[in-house]
Amino acid sequence: MRVLLFFLSRGSFLCCAFVLFLLLLDVEIPVVLAEKKPVVPAETIAKWHRHHKLFKEKRLLVRREGEAQSVSAEEKEEKSGWEDRWEHRAKVVEKNNNDDKNNDAIAGKATSPNVAAGKEEESDLALKLFRKIPRKKREEILRALENFKKEQEAEEKEEGAGNRKEERNEEETRRKLELLEKERKEKERKLAVVVAREASVAEAAPSTGEKGDDDGFVPVDESALAAGTVAYGTYDTCDTCEMCSVEEPPKGVDTGKAAKAKETASGTTRDGKIHCKKCFGCNVVLSRLESNQNLHGKKVKMFAGASGAAVVRGYTKEHGNVIIKSWCDFGGYKQHPETAAKHPLTCNEETQSKNTQCPIKGGIHAYGECNYKFLNALDKLTVDSNLTGVVPRTWTGSVKTFLPWDGHAVQGHKIDVRSQFYEVAKGYSIEAVYGSSVAQDTVEMFKNIKHEEVIKAATFDLLFSEQDRHGQNVFVTEEGDVTLIDSEGCFGPTNSLLLPGGQKFEVYRIGYNAVCCGNTPLSCPQPAGERTAPIVAMDYRCHAKDHFVGFDWPKGVEPFLRKIQKMTEDDVHEVYEMTRKEHATHLKRTVDELLELGFEGALLKAYQRQNRGDGLTYGNNYWYPITRACCGNDICPMRVDDAVGRVNIEKSTQGELAEKLWGDKYVHGLDVKNSPSATLLALSSLNVPKPETSADALVDRLKQQEQQQQTTRKTH
């Protein structure tokens, strides 16, 4: 600008024109120098990254497969966006190497000195070319390379994490498979006899309805039998047996081999006993109870009981599948093989005087005929009271068979004893399903529990005074059916989870520690548990209209009550063949209270004869204050999974009569304020309707009406 002003001051036109020309020239040069290539767009850089990633993967694939890749002299590398000239020129140099050397380099093999020198020359040339690129362009390239490196490292890190996760998953899967395989082998070992015996029954059972059809029979391989072992025999000729059948032997099966073996010394073992692979002539096939059942893909525990009695599954031609129970004289069978406790080999009745009375309680360990007689009397009473729908039929029968071949000490031993047979209870024990909480996969089953079945079951426990009705011997099905098992505790104190106020119920309501603290190592007293087990919803009140039964008995119960009421104690004792006369006395007293006071009144009278629970002592002869029924988690703190939400299974809301007895609010814990005597007094003030449904009541009412009519006619 100073030069321009100087020439303008001189006034020379030519000079001014020249200066203007220089000025223009001076302006143009900086413009030319400032003109730059546009900055590389992010999208172009991303495409370049992808291109190099694909290129790298392609080279890696070639290296792994050992395939030679040749690059033709005419081939040119196409770039996405702009072209990296220095890299392209390096590629042009690289293509001049011969194909064999190039293949060896890709495969990772040793290269010759000439090839190494060529590679060094390539690097020098590439470096020189790169330095000729403008500075800002080089910076852009370096930034792109740096971004590419970071992206590549991130991908490699992510890929490594994925590989590690995949390895962990593979390891976990492998462990699970090993565990499943181990469980499968153990199950096969323990239940081999069950499967084999079922197969034996299926082989011998008629498939077309005609007896003796032996289609599908699998013969025993007799080529490698040990000394003293034969393929086939009978109950009488075999000393031990692996698979026993209740059917006749199929055609062509020689069951006389066992008898023949006993006649020859070469066919016997050192103790002279014959072992049979398969035998015929048993009257029942036995198998050990499973430890678990399957419910919606989950294992549900099967409880075998803590009494020490032998409980097994059985199959008979007459009754099909049955449960068999024995308290003594069952071949040394142990219900829990892992324990040292042995099943008594003889029953107490065999060693006692014939005049010795049976125990007052049923189902006593080491007794046989006393327990059987007790249960058969109870079965007759159940039939007459029309309650067999919730209690399996039971009878005493002969067991001529072999113990299950299941790997335990007395497997395959022959027995010929009397035992108690039961119909099989369907479903699952309610403690196994709802001992913890109501889950999503069991909530529908919970809602399906049939109200009328619970009322029948509760009536059975009150009428016959069951003292040991806990959650392991109440079964429910997915359809809602209810079944009671193990009712050997009848004609004692009233203690059932179906009846509020007993110890069994209270344990599920506020917890074992709060009810029976003295039976635990804890310091006493203990507070009530924070949550309530869902089993408390089996409370009969949740399934009765307005939470009150009164005199609204299940169908068929009232005629039975009227029948027992008219009988003497001696008649009841003799007709039903009871083991003790005290049982008849107990039953008649309960019947009188039911007919006079109704369901709730008889329950309170039973508790009135029992002791007040102190929160310390475990036992059946206790009562506890009764609060409003807990039928769902909207009433009490019932354990229900969060995913389930609100659930309540009551038949109807609590009515006026129930509210006056138990209160309008549920009280959790030990602060319930009532007693059997106080509640009985409240009940006596209520106007509980007594429907005239019995025949005798109807006849009396008709006679009264007829007498009134005659009196009216005489008056007129």
For each residue, the residues with C-beta under 8 A, 3 or more apart:
1: 4 5
2: 5 6
3: 6 7 19 22
4: 1 7 8 19 20 23
5: 1 2 8 9
6: 2 3 9 10
7: 3 4 10 12 15 16 18 19
8: 4 5 11 16
9: 5 6
10: 6 7 15
11: 8
12: 7 15 16
13: 16 17
14: 17 18
15: 7 10 12 18 19
16: 7 8 12 13 19 20
17: 13 14 20 21
18: 7 14 15 21 22
19: 3 4 7 15 16 22 23
20: 4 16 17 23 24
21: 17 18 24 25
22: 3 18 19 25 26
23: 4 19 20 26 27
24: 20 21 27 28
25: 21 22 28 29
26: 22 23 29 30
27: 23 24 30 31
28: 24 25 31 32
29: 25 26 32 33
30: 26 27 33 34
31: 27 28 34 35
32: 28 29 35
33: 29 30
34: 30 31
35: 31 32
36: 134 136
37: 137
38:
39: 140
40: 44 45 81 82 140 144
41: 44 45 81
42: 45 46
43: 46 47 81
44: 40 41 47 48 80 81 82
45: 40 41 42 48 49 81 144 147 148
46: 42 43 49 50
47: 43 44 50 51 80 81
48: 44 45 51 52 79 80 81 144 148
49: 45 46 52 53 147 148 151
50: 46 47 53 54 80
51: 47 48 54 55 79 80
52: 48 49 55 56 148
53: 49 50 56 57 152 155
54: 50 51 57 58
55: 51 52 58 59
56: 52 53 59 60
57: 53 54 60 61
58: 54 55 61 62
59: 55 56 62 63 69 106
60: 56 57 63 64
61: 57 58 64 65
62: 58 59 65 66 67 68 69 106
63: 59 60 66 106 107 108
64: 60 61
65: 61 62
66: 62 63 107
67: 62
68: 62 99 102 103 106 107
69: 59 62 102 103 106
70: 99 102 103
71: 75 91 94 95 102
72: 75 95
73: 95 96
74:
75: 71 72 95
76: 88
77: 88 91
78:
79: 48 51 82 83 84
80: 44 47 48 50 51
81: 40 41 43 44 45 47 48
82: 40 44 79
83: 79 88
84: 79 87 88 141
85: 88 89 129 133
86: 89 90 126 129 130 133
87: 84 90 91 126
88: 76 77 83 84 85 91 92
89: 85 86 92 93 125 126 129
90: 86 87 93 94 122 125 126 129
91: 71 77 87 88 94 95
92: 88 89 95 96
93: 89 90 96 118 121 122 125
94: 71 90 91 97 102 122
95: 71 72 73 75 91 92
96: 73 92 93
97: 94 101 102 115 118
98: 101 102
99: 68 70 102 103
100: 103 104
101: 97 98 104 105 111 112 115
102: 68 69 70 71 94 97 98 99 105 106
103: 68 69 70 99 100 106 107
104: 100 101 107 109 110 111
105: 101 102 108 109 111 115
106: 59 62 63 68 69 102 103
107: 63 66 68 103 104
108: 63 105
109: 104 105
110: 104
111: 101 104 105 115 116 119
112: 101 115 116
113: 116 117
114: 117 118
115: 97 101 105 111 112 118 119
116: 111 112 113 119 120
117: 113 114 120 121
118: 93 97 114 115 121 122
119: 111 115 116 122 123
120: 116 117 123 124
121: 93 117 118 124 125
122: 90 93 94 118 119 125 126
123: 119 120 126 127
124: 120 121 127 128
125: 89 90 93 121 122 128 129
126: 86 87 89 90 122 123 129 130
127: 123 124 130 131
128: 124 125 131 132
129: 85 86 89 90 125 126 132 133
130: 86 126 127 133 138 141
131: 127 128 138
132: 128 129
133: 85 86 129 130 137 138 141
134: 36 137 138
135: 138 139
136: 36 139 140
137: 37 133 134 140 141
138: 130 131 133 134 135 141 142
139: 135 136 142 143
140: 39 40 136 137 143 144
141: 84 130 133 137 138 144 145
142: 138 139 145 146
143: 139 140 146 147
144: 40 45 48 140 141 147 148
145: 141 142 148 149
146: 142 143 149 150
147: 45 49 143 144 150 151
148: 45 48 49 52 144 145 151 152
149: 145 146 152 153
150: 146 147 153 154
151: 49 147 148 154 155
152: 53 148 149 155 156
153: 149 150 156 157
154: 150 151 157 158
155: 53 151 152 158 159
156: 152 153 159 160
157: 153 154 160 161
158: 154 155 161 162
159: 155 156 162 163
160: 156 157 163 164
161: 157 158 164 165
162: 158 159 165 166
163: 159 160 166 167
164: 160 161 167 168
165: 161 162 168 169
166: 162 163 169 170
167: 163 164 170 171
168: 164 165 171 172
169: 165 166 172 173
170: 166 167 173 174
171: 167 168 174 175
172: 168 169 175 176
173: 169 170 176 177
174: 170 171 177 178
175: 171 172 178 179
176: 172 173 179 180
177: 173 174 180 181
178: 174 175 181 182
179: 175 176 182 183
180: 176 177 183 184
181: 177 178 184 185
182: 178 179 185 186
183: 179 180 186 187
184: 180 181 187 188
185: 181 182 188 189
186: 182 183 189 190
187: 183 184 190 191
188: 184 185 191 192
189: 185 186 192 407
190: 186 187 288 406 407
191: 187 188 194 195 287 288 290 406
192: 188 189 195 196 405 406 407
193: 196 197 242 243 287 404 405 406 411
194: 191 197 198 287 288 404 406
195: 191 192 198 199
196: 192 193 199 200 242 243 405
197: 193 194 200 201 243 244 245 285 286 287 315 404 405
198: 194 195 201 202 285 287 315
199: 195 196 202 203 218 243
200: 196 197 203 204 243 244 245 278 285
201: 197 198 204 205 245 246 247 285 315
202: 198 199 205 216
203: 199 200 214 216 217 218 245 250
204: 200 201 214 217 245 246 247 248 249 250 280
205: 201 202 247
206: 209 210 211 212 213
207: 213 215 216
208: 213
209: 206
210: 206 213
211: 206 248
212: 206 248 250 251
213: 206 207 208 210
214: 203 204 217 250 251
215: 207
216: 202 203 207
217: 203 204 214 250 253
218: 199 203
219: 231 253
220: 231 232 277 278
221: 224
222: 225 231
223:
224: 221
225: 222 229 230 231 277
226: 229
227: 266 267 268 269
228: 261 267 268 269 273 274 275
229: 225 226 274 275 276 277
230: 225 233 238 257 258 261 267 274 275 276 277
231: 219 220 222 225 257 276 277 278
232: 220 249 253 254 255 257 258 276 277 278 279 280
233: 230 237 238 241 255 257 258 259 274 276 278 279 280
234: 237 238 255 258 279 280 281
235: 238 241 244 279 280 281 282 400 401 402 414
236: 281
237: 233 234 255 256 258 259 262 274 276 279
238: 230 233 234 235 241 258 274 275 276 279 402 414
239: 273 274 275 414
240: 273 274 275 276 402 412 413 414
241: 233 235 238 244 275 276 277 278 279 402 405 412 414
242: 193 196 275 276 277 278 405 412
243: 193 196 197 199 200 277 278 279 405
244: 197 200 235 241 278 279 280 282 285 401 402
245: 197 200 201 203 204 249 278 279 280 282 285
246: 201 204 282 283 284 285 315 316 317
247: 201 204 205 280 317
248: 204 211 212 280
249: 204 232 245 253 255 280
250: 203 204 212 214 217 253
251: 212 214
252:
253: 217 219 232 249 250 280
254: 232 257
255: 232 233 234 237 249 258 279 280
256: 237 259 260
257: 230 231 232 233 254 260 261
258: 230 232 233 234 237 238 255 261 262 274 276 279
259: 233 237 256 262 263
260: 256 257 263 264 267
261: 228 230 257 258 264 267 268 274
262: 237 258 259 267 268 272 274
263: 259 260 267
264: 260 261 267 268
265: 268
266: 227
267: 227 228 230 260 261 262 263 264 274
268: 227 228 261 262 264 265 272 273 274
269: 227 228 272 273 274 275
270:
271:
272: 262 268 269
273: 228 239 240 268 269
274: 228 229 230 233 237 238 239 240 258 261 262 267 268 269
275: 228 229 230 238 239 240 241 242 269 412
276: 229 230 231 232 233 237 238 240 241 242 258 279
277: 220 225 229 230 231 232 241 242 243
278: 200 220 231 232 233 241 242 243 244 245
279: 232 233 234 235 237 238 241 243 244 245 255 258 276 282 402
280: 204 232 233 234 235 244 245 247 248 249 253 255
281: 234 235 236
282: 235 244 245 246 279 285 400 401 402
283: 246 316 317 398 399 400 401
284: 246 314 315 316 322 324 399 400 401
285: 197 198 200 201 244 245 246 282 314 315 401
286: 197 312 313 314 324 399 401 402 403 404
287: 191 193 194 197 198 312 313 314 404 406
288: 190 191 194 312 313 404 406
289: 302 304 311 312 313
290: 191 293 302
291: 301 302
292: 299 300 301 302
293: 290 299 300 301 302 428 432
294: 297 298 299 300
295: 298 299 300 428 433 442
296: 441 442
297: 294
298: 294 295 441
299: 292 293 294 295
300: 292 293 294 295 428 432 433
301: 291 292 293 429 432
302: 289 290 291 292 293 429 432
303: 429 431 432 472 473
304: 289 311 335 336
305: 309 311 335 472 486
306:
307: 327 363 365
308: 327 335 341 343 365
309: 305 325 326 327 335 343 363 365
310: 324 325 326 327 330 333 334 335 343
311: 289 304 305 323 324 325 335
312: 286 287 288 289 323 324 333 404
313: 286 287 288 289 321 322 323 324 424
314: 284 285 286 287 321 322 323 324 399 421
315: 197 198 201 246 284 285 320 321 322
316: 246 283 284 319 320 322 421
317: 246 247 283
318:
319: 316 322 421 423
320: 315 316
321: 313 314 315 424
322: 284 313 314 315 316 319 421 422 423 424
323: 311 312 313 314 392 421 422 423 424 425
324: 284 286 310 311 312 313 314 399 419 420 421 422
325: 309 310 311 419 420 422
326: 309 310 329 330 333 343 368 399 417 419 420
327: 307 308 309 310 344 347 363 364 365 366 367 368 371
328: 343 344 345 346 347 348 365 366 367 368
329: 326 344 345 346 347 368 417
330: 310 326 333 343 415 417 419
331: 345 403 410 413 414 415 417
332: 342 343 345 409 410 413
333: 310 312 326 330 343 403 410
334: 310 337 339 341 342 343 408 409 410
335: 304 305 308 309 310 311 343
336: 304 339 341
337: 334 408 409
338:
339: 334 336
340:
341: 308 334 336
342: 332 334 345
343: 308 309 310 326 328 330 332 333 334 335
344: 327 328 329 347 365 366
345: 328 329 331 332 342
346: 328 329 350 351
347: 327 328 329 344 350 366 367 368 369
348: 328 351 352 366 367 368 370
349: 352 356 367 368 369 370
350: 346 347
351: 346 348
352: 348 349 356
353: 356
354:
355:
356: 349 352 353
357: 579 580
358: 367 370 373 374 579 580
359: 362 364 367 370
360: 491 492 580 582
361: 364 488 489 491 492
362: 359 370 371 374 375 378 488 489 490 491 579
363: 307 309 327 371 374 375 486 488 489
364: 327 359 361 367 370 371 488
365: 307 308 309 327 328 344
366: 327 328 344 347 348
367: 327 328 347 348 349 358 359 364 370 371
368: 326 327 328 329 347 348 349 371 372 418
369: 347 349 372 373 418
370: 348 349 358 359 362 364 367 373 374 579
371: 327 362 363 364 367 368 374 375 420 488
372: 368 369 375 376 396 418 420
373: 358 369 370 376 377 577 578 579
374: 358 362 363 370 371 377 378 488 578 579
375: 362 363 371 372 378 379 394 396 420 487 488
376: 372 373 379 380 394 395 396 577
377: 373 374 380 381 576 577 578 579 583
378: 362 374 375 381 382 394 464 487 490
379: 375 376 382 383 393 394 395
380: 376 377 383 384 576 577
381: 377 378 384 385 464 576 587
382: 378 379 385 387 388 391 460
383: 379 380 386 388 393
384: 380 381 560 563
385: 381 382 460 463 556 557 560
386: 383 389 554 555 556 557 560
387: 382 390 391 456 459 460 463 554 556 557
388: 382 383 391 393
389: 386 453 456
390: 387 453 456 457 460 482 483 484
391: 382 387 388 460 483 484 487
392: 323 422 423 424 425 483 485
393: 379 383 388 422 423
394: 375 376 378 379 420 421 422 423
395: 376 379 420 421
396: 372 375 376 418 419 420 421
397: 418 419 421
398: 283 416 417 418
399: 283 284 286 314 324 326 415 416 417 418 419
400: 235 282 283 284 415 416
401: 235 244 282 283 284 285 286 414 415
402: 235 238 240 241 244 279 282 286 405 412 413 414 415
403: 286 331 333 410 411 412 413 415
404: 193 194 197 286 287 288 312 408 411
405: 192 193 196 197 241 242 243 402 411 412
406: 190 191 192 193 194 287 288 411
407: 189 190 192 411
408: 334 337 404 411
409: 332 334 337
410: 331 332 333 334 403 413
411: 193 403 404 405 406 407 408
412: 240 241 242 275 402 403 405
413: 240 331 332 402 403 410
414: 235 238 239 240 241 331 401 402
415: 330 331 399 400 401 402 403
416: 398 399 400
417: 326 329 330 331 398 399
418: 368 369 372 396 397 398 399
419: 324 325 326 330 396 397 399
420: 324 325 326 371 372 375 394 395 396
421: 314 316 319 322 323 324 394 395 396 397
422: 322 323 324 325 392 393 394 425 485
423: 319 322 323 392 393 394
424: 313 321 322 323 392
425: 323 392 422 475 483 485
426: 475 477 481 483
427: 475 476 477 478 481 483
428: 293 295 300 432 433 475 476 477
429: 301 302 303 432 433 471 472 473 474 475
430: 433 434 435 471 474 475 476 535 538
431: 303 434 435 470 471 472 474 535
432: 293 300 301 302 303 428 429 435 472
433: 295 300 428 429 430 442 445 476
434: 430 431 437 438 442 446 471 533 534 535
435: 430 431 432 471 533 535
436: 533 639
437: 434 534 639 640 641
438: 434 442 443 446 534 638 639 640 641 644 647
439: 442 443 641 644
440: 443 641 643 644
441: 296 298
442: 295 296 433 434 438 439 445 446
443: 438 439 440 446 447 640 644 647
444: 447 448 478
445: 433 442 448 449 476 478 480
446: 434 438 442 443 449 534 537 647 649
447: 443 444 647 649
448: 444 445 478 479 480
449: 445 446 453 454 476 480 482 537 538 543 649
450: 453 454 480 481 482
451: 454 455 543 544 651
452: 455 456 543 554
453: 389 390 449 450 456 457 480 481 482
454: 449 450 451 457 458 482 498 538 540 542 543
455: 451 452 458 459 540 543 544 549 554
456: 387 389 390 452 453 459 460 482 554
457: 390 453 454 460 461 474 482 484 498
458: 454 455 461 462 496 498 499 540
459: 387 455 456 462 463 553 554 557 599
460: 382 385 387 390 391 456 457 463 464 466 484 487
461: 457 458 464 465 466 469 484 494 496 498 499
462: 458 459 465 494 496 499 590 594 599 602 603 606
463: 385 387 459 460 557 587 590 591 594
464: 378 381 460 461 487 490 491 587 590
465: 461 462 490 491 492 493 494 586 590 606
466: 460 461 469 484 487 489 490 492 494 495 496
467: 489 490 492 493 494 495 496 620 621
468: 473 486 488 489 495 504 620
469: 461 466 473 474 484 489 495 496 497 498 504
470: 431 473 474 497 504
471: 429 430 431 434 435 474 497 508 535
472: 303 305 429 431 432
473: 303 429 468 469 470 484 485 486 487
474: 429 430 431 457 469 470 471 482 483 484 485 497 498 538
475: 425 426 427 428 429 430 482 483 484 485
476: 427 428 430 433 445 449 480 481 482 483
477: 426 427 428 480 481
478: 427 444 445 448
479: 448
480: 445 448 449 450 453 476 477
481: 426 427 450 453 476 477
482: 390 449 450 453 454 456 457 474 475 476
483: 390 391 392 425 426 427 474 475 476
484: 390 391 457 460 461 466 469 473 474 475 487
485: 392 422 425 473 474 475
486: 305 363 468 473 489
487: 375 378 391 460 464 466 473 484 490
488: 361 362 363 364 371 374 375 468
489: 361 362 363 466 467 468 469 486 492 495 620
490: 362 378 464 465 466 467 487 583
491: 360 361 362 464 465 580 582 583 586 587
492: 360 361 465 466 467 489 495 620
493: 465 467 606 610 620 621 622
494: 461 462 465 466 467 499 502 603 606 607 610
495: 466 467 468 469 489 492 502 503 504 620 621 622
496: 458 461 462 466 467 469 499 502 504 505
497: 469 470 471 474 502 504 505 508 535 536 538
498: 454 457 458 461 469 474 505 538 539 540
499: 458 461 462 494 496 502 505 539 540 603
500: 505 539 540 541 626 627 629
501: 505 506 603 607 623 624 625 626 676
502: 494 495 496 497 499 505 506 607 620 622 623 624
503: 495 506 507 515 516 613 618 619 620 622 624
504: 468 469 470 495 496 497 507 508
505: 496 497 498 499 500 501 502 508 509 536 539 624
506: 501 502 503 509 510 515 613 624
507: 503 504 510 511 512 515 516
508: 471 497 504 505 532 533 535 536
509: 505 506 532 533 536 630
510: 506 507 514 515 528 529 532 668 669 670
511: 507 514 515 526 528 529
512: 507 515 516 520
513: 516 517 520 522 526 529
514: 510 511 517 525 526 527 528 529 615 669 670
515: 503 506 507 510 511 512 613 615 624
516: 503 507 512 513 519 520 615 616 617 618
517: 513 514 520 522 524 525 526 615 616
518: 524 616 617 618
519: 516 616 617 618
520: 512 513 516 517 526
521:
522: 513 517 526
523: 526
524: 517 518 615 616
525: 514 517 615 616
526: 511 513 514 517 520 522 523 615
527: 514 669 670
528: 510 511 514 668 669 670
529: 510 511 513 514 532
530: 637
531: 637 638 639
532: 508 509 510 529 536 630 636 637 638 639 668
533: 434 435 436 508 509 536 638 639
534: 434 437 438 446 537 638 639 640
535: 430 431 434 435 471 497 508 538
536: 497 505 508 509 532 533 539 630 636 638
537: 446 449 534 542 630 631 632 638 649
538: 430 449 454 474 497 498 535 542
539: 498 499 500 505 536 542 543 629 630 631
540: 454 455 458 498 499 500 543 544 549
541: 500 544 547 548 629 631 654 658 662
542: 454 537 538 539 547 629 630 631 649 650 651
543: 449 451 452 454 455 539 540 650 651
544: 451 455 540 541 547 548 549 552 651
545: 548 552 651 652 655
546: 652 653 654 655 656 657 658
547: 541 542 544 629 650 652 653 654 655 658 662
548: 541 544 545 600 655 657 658 661
549: 455 540 544 552 553 598 599 600
550: 598 599 600 657 688 689 690
551: 598 599 688 689 690 691
552: 544 545 549 599 691
553: 459 549 557 558 561 599
554: 386 387 452 455 456 459 557
555: 386
556: 385 386 387 559 560
557: 385 386 387 459 463 553 554 560 561
558: 553 561 562 693 694
559: 556 562 563 694 695
560: 384 385 386 556 557 563 564
561: 553 557 558 564 565 591 594 595
562: 558 559 565 566 595 694 696
563: 384 559 560 566 567
564: 560 561 567 572 587 588 591
565: 561 562 588 591 592 595
566: 562 563
567: 563 564 571 572 575 588
568: 571 572
569: 572 573 581 584 585 588
570: 573 574 581 584
571: 567 568 574 575
572: 564 567 568 569 575 576 578 584 587 588
573: 569 570 576 578 581 583 584
574: 570 571 577
575: 567 571 572
576: 377 380 381 572 573 584
577: 373 376 377 380 574
578: 373 374 377 572 573 581 583 584
579: 357 358 362 370 373 374 377 583
580: 357 358 360 491 583
581: 569 570 573 578 584 585
582: 360 491 585 586
583: 377 490 491 573 578 579 580 586 587
584: 569 570 572 573 576 578 581 587 588
585: 569 581 582 588 589
586: 465 491 582 583 589 590
587: 381 463 464 491 564 572 583 584 590 591
588: 564 565 567 569 572 584 585 591 592
589: 585 586 592 593
590: 462 463 464 465 586 587 593 594 602 606
591: 463 561 564 565 587 588 594 595
592: 565 588 589 595 596
593: 589 590 596 597 601 602 605 606
594: 462 463 561 590 591 597 598 599 601 602
595: 561 562 565 591 592
596: 592 593 601
597: 593 594 600 601 602 604 605 680 683
598: 549 550 551 594 601 602 688 690
599: 459 462 549 550 551 552 553 594 602 603
600: 548 549 550 597 603 604 661 683
601: 593 594 596 597 598 604 605 680 683
602: 462 590 593 594 597 598 599 605 606
603: 462 494 499 501 599 600 606 607
604: 597 600 601 607 608 676 679 680 683
605: 593 597 601 602 608 609 676 680
606: 462 465 493 494 590 593 602 603 609 610
607: 494 501 502 603 604 610 623 676
608: 604 605 623 676 677 680
609: 605 606
610: 493 494 606 607 621 622 623
611: 621 622 623
612: 622 623 624 675
613: 503 506 515 617 622 623 624
614: 617 622
615: 514 515 516 517 524 525 526 670
616: 516 517 518 519 524 525
617: 516 518 519 613 614 622
618: 503 516 518 519
619: 503 622
620: 467 468 489 492 493 495 502 503
621: 467 493 495 610 611
622: 493 495 502 503 610 611 612 613 614 617 619
623: 501 502 607 608 610 611 612 613 676
624: 501 502 503 505 506 515 612 613 672
625: 501 672 673 674 675
626: 500 501 661 662 672 674 679
627: 500 662 663 665 666 667 668 672
628: 635 654 658 659 662 663 664 665 666 667
629: 500 539 541 542 547 635 650 654 658 662 666
630: 509 532 536 537 539 542 635 636 638 666
631: 537 539 541 542 635 648 649 650
632: 537 635 636 638 646 647 648 649 650
633: 636 637 638 639 640 646 647 648
634: 646 648
635: 628 629 630 631 632 638 648 666
636: 532 536 630 632 633 666 668
637: 530 531 532 633 668
638: 438 531 532 533 534 536 537 630 632 633 635
639: 436 437 438 531 532 533 534 633
640: 437 438 443 534 633 644 645 647
641: 437 438 439 440 644
642: 645
643: 440
644: 438 439 440 443 640 641 647
645: 640 642
646: 632 633 634
647: 438 443 446 447 632 633 640 644
648: 631 632 633 634 635
649: 446 447 449 537 542 631 632
650: 542 543 547 629 631 632 653
651: 451 542 543 544 545
652: 545 546 547 655
653: 546 547 650
654: 541 546 547 628 629 658 659 662 664
655: 545 546 547 548 652 658 659
656: 546 659 660
657: 546 548 550 660 661 686 688
658: 541 546 547 548 628 629 654 655 661 662
659: 628 654 655 656 662 663 664
660: 656 657 682 686
661: 548 600 626 657 658 679 682 683 686
662: 541 547 626 627 628 629 654 658 659 674 679
663: 627 628 659 667 674
664: 628 654 659
665: 627 628
666: 627 628 629 630 635 636
667: 627 628 663 671 672
668: 510 528 532 627 636 637
669: 510 514 527 528 672
670: 510 514 527 528 615
671: 667
672: 624 625 626 627 667 669
673: 625
674: 625 626 662 663 678 679
675: 612 625 678 679
676: 501 604 605 607 608 623 679 680
677: 608 680 681
678: 674 675 681 682
679: 604 626 661 662 674 675 676 682 683
680: 597 601 604 605 608 676 677 683 684
681: 677 678 684 685
682: 660 661 678 679 685 686
683: 597 600 601 604 661 679 680 686 688
684: 680 681
685: 681 682
686: 657 660 661 682 683
687:
688: 550 551 598 657 683
689: 550 551
690: 550 551 598
691: 551 552
692: 697 698 701
693: 558 697 698
694: 558 559 562 697 698
695: 559 698 699
696: 562 699 700
697: 692 693 694 700 701
698: 692 693 694 695 701 702
699: 695 696 702 703
700: 696 697 703 704
701: 692 697 698 704 705
702: 698 699 705 706
703: 699 700 706 707
704: 700 701 707 708
705: 701 702 708 709
706: 702 703 709 710
707: 703 704 710 711
708: 704 705 711 712
709: 705 706 712 713
710: 706 707 713 714
711: 707 708 714 715
712: 708 709 715 716
713: 709 710 716
714: 710 711
715: 711 712
716: 712 713
